Amino acid sequence: TLPAEVMAQTQHPVDSTAIKRGMTLEKVSLLKEGEQGVVIKGQVIDEDGEGIIGASVFREGTKLGVATNIDGMFWVEAPVGCELRISYVGYKTATYTIPTEPQDTIVKLVMDEEVMGEVVIIR
């Protein structure tokens, strides 16, 4: 189990102006054939509240996923109760469980100090 600060934080409004500023969002289905889902709009942010560009948002146990846009935004449809795995290089992976009702959400990722300590810079 991940620390509480890594877990997805829900019921926070997603800034609709961020959607307008960034790349156009298109809803991506993470459903398998025959499944019904819930639509989730979200934003992946860092510890300073800045959107993380290109973070991976994948349905756990599948290859179904999407990358966040320039503002860290994503828009997916996934089945109730499934887990999304949200990750980005240098940050701890977070999980988010799809709720029973559509909602906007913010997922805060925290730096992974162990990974950052292993980075080697070559000139």
C-alpha positions in Angstrom: 0.0 0.0 0.0 1.3 3.4 -0.9 1.5 6.3 1.6 -1.6 8.5 1.8 0.1 11.4 0.1 0.6 9.3 -3.0 -2.9 8.0 -3.3 -5.3 9.8 -5.7 -7.2 12.7 -4.2 -10.8 12.9 -5.2 -13.6 15.4 -5.2 -11.4 18.3 -6.2 -12.6 20.5 -9.0 -10.6 20.3 -12.2 -9.8 23.7 -13.7 -11.8 23.9 -16.9 -9.6 26.8 -18.1 -6.7 24.3 -18.0 -8.6 22.1 -20.5 -9.1 25.1 -22.8 -5.4 26.2 -22.5 -4.0 22.7 -23.2 -4.3 20.3 -26.0 -7.8 19.2 -26.9 -8.9 16.4 -24.7 -10.5 13.4 -26.3 -12.3 10.7 -24.2 -10.4 7.4 -24.3 -12.2 4.2 -23.5 -10.4 1.8 -21.1 -13.3 -0.7 -21.4 -13.1 -4.2 -22.5 -15.7 -5.6 -24.8 -19.2 -5.7 -23.2 -18.2 -3.6 -20.2 -20.1 -0.4 -19.1 -18.1 2.4 -17.6 -18.0 5.8 -15.9 -16.5 8.9 -17.4 -13.7 10.5 -15.4 -12.0 13.8 -16.2 -8.8 14.3 -14.2 -5.5 16.1 -13.8 -2.2 14.7 -12.7 -0.2 17.2 -10.7 3.2 17.3 -8.9 3.8 18.4 -5.3 3.7 22.1 -6.3 0.3 21.7 -8.0 1.7 21.9 -11.6 0.2 19.6 -14.2 2.5 16.7 -15.3 2.8 16.5 -19.0 2.8 13.0 -20.5 2.0 11.0 -17.3 0.7 7.5 -18.0 -2.8 6.7 -16.9 -3.4 2.9 -17.4 -6.1 0.5 -16.4 -4.4 -2.0 -14.0 -3.7 -5.3 -15.5 -4.2 -4.2 -19.1 -2.4 -2.3 -21.9 -5.3 0.2 -22.1 -4.2 3.7 -21.2 -3.6 7.3 -22.1 -0.9 10.0 -21.6 -1.9 13.3 -20.0 -1.9 16.5 -22.1 0.2 19.7 -21.7 -1.7 20.6 -18.5 -1.6 17.1 -17.0 -5.3 16.5 -18.0 -6.9 13.2 -19.0 -10.4 12.0 -19.9 -11.2 8.3 -19.7 -14.2 5.9 -19.5 -13.5 2.9 -17.3 -15.6 0.3 -15.4 -16.7 1.0 -11.8 -14.2 -0.4 -9.3 -11.3 -0.9 -11.6 -8.0 0.6 -10.7 -6.1 3.1 -12.7 -2.3 3.2 -12.4 -0.8 6.7 -12.8 2.9 7.0 -13.2 5.7 9.3 -14.4 9.5 8.9 -14.4 11.0 10.1 -11.1 7.6 9.9 -9.2 6.0 7.2 -7.1 3.2 5.4 -8.9 -0.4 6.2 -7.6 -3.6 4.2 -7.9 -7.1 5.5 -8.3 -10.2 3.4 -8.0 -13.0 4.3 -10.5 -16.1 5.5 -8.4 -19.7 4.6 -9.2 -20.5 8.1 -10.4 -18.8 10.3 -13.0 -16.5 12.9 -11.3 -13.6 15.2 -11.8 -10.4 14.2 -9.9 -6.9 15.4 -9.2 -4.1 12.9 -8.7 -1.0 14.2 -6.9 2.3 12.3 -7.5 5.2 12.7 -5.2 8.9 12.5 -6.1 10.5 9.1 -5.6 13.8 10.1 -3.8 15.3 6.6 -4.4 14.9 6.9 -8.2 16.2 10.4 -8.3 19.2 9.4 -6.2 20.2 6.9 -8.9 20.2 9.4 -11.8 23.5 9.7 -13.5 24.4 12.8 -15.6 26.9 12.3 -18.4 28.5 15.3 -20.1 
